[in-house]
Amino acid sequence: MAMNKYIIERDIPDVGSLDREQLAGAAAKSNEALAQLAPNVQWVESFVAADKTFCVYLAENEDVIRKHAEVSGFPATKITLIRKMIDPTTEKQG
């Protein structure tokens, strides 16, 4: 099965103020939802800002990401398909 890479923007007020224990609880809740939807979706990593998170997921399609949001209770405010990636070494690959 081909997996696409997505960035999911989640508007969650004051998420940046959560302590490690609260974040661990949120991760556990997300992992429970992911287990129900496996193997169609995979959580790679998340970045926590003041009032939102930016999550990197591998998924079959956007629908499974929306289903994860529904099951986990974490909003998927904006879902963006990643088409290509570059980094500092990209300059040397031409």
Backbone as JSON, one array per atom type, in Angstrom:
{
  "sequence": "MAMNKYIIERDIPDVGSLDREQLAGAAAKSNEALAQLAPNVQWVESFVAADKTFCVYLAENEDVIRKHAEVSGFPATKITLIRKMIDPTTEKQG",
  "N": [[0.84, -1.18, 0.0], [0.61, 2.15, -0.9], [1.82, 4.95, 0.81], [1.09, 8.27, 1.66], [2.64, 11.38, 2.57], [1.75, 13.68, 5.07], [1.12, 16.93, 6.5], [-0.45, 17.8, 9.4], [-2.32, 20.3, 10.74], [-3.27, 21.27, 13.87], [-5.56, 23.03, 15.71], [-5.35, 23.74, 18.97], [-6.15, 25.12, 21.82], [-3.82, 26.56, 24.09], [-2.08, 24.34, 24.06], [0.68, 24.37, 24.07], [1.28, 24.86, 26.7], [0.99, 22.54, 28.09], [2.18, 20.02, 30.34], [4.8, 17.47, 30.48], [3.62, 15.05, 31.32], [0.91, 15.43, 30.65], [1.17, 15.69, 27.89], [2.12, 13.15, 27.33], [-0.18, 11.69, 27.94], [-1.87, 12.63, 25.93], [-0.51, 11.64, 23.7], [-0.83, 8.91, 24.16], [-3.59, 8.65, 23.85], [-3.83, 9.33, 21.14], [-2.31, 7.24, 20.04], [-3.94, 5.04, 20.66], [-6.12, 5.49, 18.95], [-4.76, 5.33, 16.51], [-4.04, 2.64, 16.52], [-6.48, 1.43, 16.08], [-6.92, 2.11, 13.46], [-4.84, 1.13, 12.01], [-3.35, -0.69, 9.32], [-3.36, 1.73, 7.99], [-2.56, 4.3, 8.62], [0.05, 6.27, 10.04], [1.8, 7.79, 12.65], [4.35, 10.11, 12.57], [5.82, 12.31, 13.75], [5.39, 15.18, 15.93], [5.11, 18.72, 16.3], [4.94, 21.05, 18.81], [3.36, 24.06, 19.33], [2.35, 27.26, 20.66], [-0.57, 27.44, 20.55], [-1.27, 25.38, 18.86], [-0.64, 22.28, 17.13], [1.68, 20.78, 14.89], [1.6, 18.12, 12.95], [3.24, 15.31, 11.58], [2.31, 12.86, 9.41], [2.05, 9.59, 7.96], [-0.08, 8.34, 5.6], [-2.75, 6.55, 4.03], [-4.7, 8.09, 2.77], [-6.44, 11.3, 2.93], [-8.88, 10.87, 4.18], [-8.54, 8.86, 6.14], [-6.98, 10.22, 7.96], [-8.78, 12.16, 8.8], [-10.6, 10.43, 10.03], [-9.0, 9.48, 12.12], [-8.78, 11.87, 13.58], [-11.44, 12.16, 14.38], [-11.85, 9.82, 15.96], [-9.83, 10.09, 17.92], [-10.33, 12.58, 18.99], [-8.83, 14.82, 18.6], [-8.55, 17.76, 16.78], [-8.35, 18.04, 13.2], [-7.42, 20.55, 11.8], [-6.28, 21.61, 9.47], [-5.2, 19.88, 6.65], [-2.43, 18.96, 4.84], [-1.05, 17.74, 1.92], [2.16, 16.5, 1.4], [4.27, 17.02, -1.19], [6.95, 17.0, -2.07], [10.25, 16.91, -0.66], [12.84, 18.98, 0.64], [16.16, 19.76, 1.75], [19.12, 21.1, 3.4], [21.07, 19.69, 1.95], [20.06, 19.34, -0.57], [20.9, 21.11, -2.53], [23.27, 20.03, -3.43], [22.57, 17.86, -4.9], [21.94, 18.22, -7.51]],
  "CA": [[0.0, 0.0, 0.0], [1.36, 3.41, -0.98], [1.48, 5.91, 1.86], [1.43, 9.66, 1.39], [3.07, 12.13, 3.76], [0.89, 14.84, 5.32], [1.25, 17.78, 7.69], [-1.77, 18.09, 9.97], [-2.31, 21.43, 11.65], [-4.35, 21.09, 14.85], [-5.76, 24.16, 16.61], [-5.63, 23.25, 20.31], [-5.79, 26.23, 22.71], [-2.89, 26.36, 25.2], [-1.37, 23.06, 24.0], [2.07, 24.61, 24.41], [1.41, 24.95, 28.15], [0.84, 21.22, 28.7], [3.42, 19.43, 30.84], [5.18, 16.2, 29.84], [2.63, 14.03, 31.67], [-0.28, 15.7, 29.84], [1.51, 15.36, 26.5], [2.18, 11.68, 27.27], [-1.57, 11.24, 27.89], [-2.38, 12.94, 24.59], [0.12, 10.69, 22.79], [-1.47, 7.61, 24.39], [-4.92, 8.72, 23.23], [-3.61, 9.28, 19.7], [-1.85, 5.89, 19.71], [-5.11, 4.15, 20.71], [-6.86, 5.7, 17.7], [-3.93, 4.81, 15.43], [-4.11, 1.18, 16.57], [-7.76, 1.05, 15.47], [-6.89, 2.43, 12.04], [-3.66, 0.51, 11.39], [-2.05, -0.09, 8.97], [-3.62, 2.79, 7.02], [-2.05, 5.6, 9.06], [1.2, 6.2, 10.94], [2.23, 9.07, 13.2], [5.8, 10.21, 12.49], [6.25, 13.23, 14.8], [4.6, 16.39, 16.07], [5.75, 19.91, 16.82], [3.96, 21.73, 19.65], [3.5, 25.51, 19.43], [1.52, 27.81, 21.73], [-1.98, 27.09, 20.44], [-1.51, 24.38, 17.82], [0.41, 21.32, 16.85], [1.93, 20.45, 13.49], [1.88, 16.69, 13.02], [3.64, 14.64, 10.35], [1.71, 11.52, 9.34], [2.0, 8.82, 6.73], [-1.44, 7.83, 5.54], [-3.27, 6.1, 2.74], [-5.4, 9.23, 2.19], [-6.92, 12.28, 3.91], [-10.03, 10.35, 4.92], [-8.09, 8.14, 7.32], [-6.54, 11.25, 8.9], [-10.02, 12.7, 9.39], [-11.13, 9.39, 10.92], [-8.16, 9.53, 13.32], [-9.19, 13.06, 14.33], [-12.75, 11.85, 14.97], [-11.69, 8.79, 16.99], [-8.95, 10.57, 18.99], [-10.84, 13.82, 19.56], [-7.93, 15.92, 18.27], [-9.0, 18.31, 15.5], [-7.47, 18.15, 12.04], [-7.85, 21.85, 11.3], [-5.82, 21.72, 8.09], [-4.42, 18.72, 6.2], [-1.69, 19.33, 3.63], [-0.26, 16.68, 1.31], [3.54, 16.88, 1.11], [4.6, 16.5, -2.51], [8.39, 16.79, -2.16], [11.01, 17.42, 0.49], [14.2, 19.46, 0.39], [16.92, 20.09, 2.94], [20.35, 21.78, 2.99], [21.87, 18.9, 1.01], [19.4, 19.31, -1.88], [21.73, 21.9, -3.43], [24.36, 19.21, -3.96], [22.0, 16.72, -5.6], [21.59, 18.63, -8.87]],
  "C": [[0.89, 1.25, 0.0], [0.87, 4.37, 0.1], [1.93, 7.29, 1.41], [1.86, 10.32, 2.69], [2.22, 13.4, 3.86], [1.4, 15.63, 6.52], [-0.17, 18.08, 8.14], [-1.6, 19.21, 10.98], [-3.52, 21.27, 12.56], [-4.43, 22.32, 15.75], [-6.22, 23.62, 17.96], [-5.19, 24.35, 21.29], [-4.88, 25.78, 23.86], [-2.13, 25.03, 25.19], [0.1, 23.22, 24.37], [2.33, 24.71, 25.9], [1.3, 23.59, 28.84], [2.19, 20.71, 29.2], [3.66, 18.07, 30.2], [4.15, 15.09, 30.11], [1.35, 14.19, 30.83], [-0.03, 15.36, 28.37], [1.6, 13.84, 26.32], [0.76, 11.11, 27.2], [-2.19, 11.48, 26.52], [-1.8, 11.95, 23.57], [-0.52, 9.31, 22.93], [-2.84, 7.56, 23.73], [-4.81, 8.63, 21.71], [-3.2, 7.87, 19.27], [-2.99, 4.88, 19.74], [-5.91, 4.26, 19.41], [-6.08, 5.14, 16.51], [-4.01, 3.29, 15.37], [-5.4, 0.68, 15.91], [-7.73, 1.2, 13.96], [-5.71, 1.81, 11.29], [-4.1, -0.52, 10.36], [-2.19, 1.12, 8.04], [-3.07, 4.16, 7.39], [-0.94, 5.38, 10.08], [1.57, 7.61, 11.38], [3.74, 9.09, 13.18], [6.33, 11.08, 13.64], [5.32, 14.42, 14.84], [5.44, 17.5, 16.68], [4.67, 20.7, 17.56], [4.3, 23.2, 19.73], [2.55, 25.98, 20.54], [0.09, 27.29, 21.69], [-2.28, 26.11, 19.32], [-0.37, 23.4, 17.77], [0.49, 21.14, 15.34], [2.42, 19.01, 13.49], [2.24, 16.15, 11.63], [3.1, 13.22, 10.41], [1.98, 10.91, 7.98], [0.62, 8.2, 6.71], [-1.81, 7.45, 4.11], [-3.94, 7.27, 2.01], [-5.86, 10.17, 3.3], [-8.07, 11.75, 4.75], [-9.61, 9.62, 6.19], [-7.55, 9.11, 8.38], [-7.75, 11.88, 9.58], [-10.65, 11.71, 10.37], [-10.33, 9.36, 12.22], [-8.56, 10.72, 14.19], [-10.52, 12.81, 15.06], [-12.6, 10.88, 16.15], [-10.89, 9.33, 18.18], [-9.51, 11.8, 19.7], [-9.93, 15.01, 19.33], [-8.28, 16.46, 16.9], [-7.92, 18.24, 14.42], [-7.9, 19.41, 11.31], [-7.49, 22.03, 9.83], [-4.94, 20.52, 7.77], [-3.76, 19.09, 4.88], [-0.86, 18.13, 3.16], [1.13, 17.22, 0.99], [3.94, 16.22, -0.21], [6.09, 16.16, -2.65], [9.03, 17.34, -0.9], [12.36, 17.91, 0.0], [14.85, 19.72, 1.74], [18.22, 20.75, 2.49], [21.19, 20.99, 1.99], [21.27, 18.85, -0.39], [20.23, 20.04, -2.93], [22.77, 21.04, -4.12], [23.86, 18.03, -4.79], [21.66, 17.02, -7.05], [22.61, 18.32, -9.83]]
}
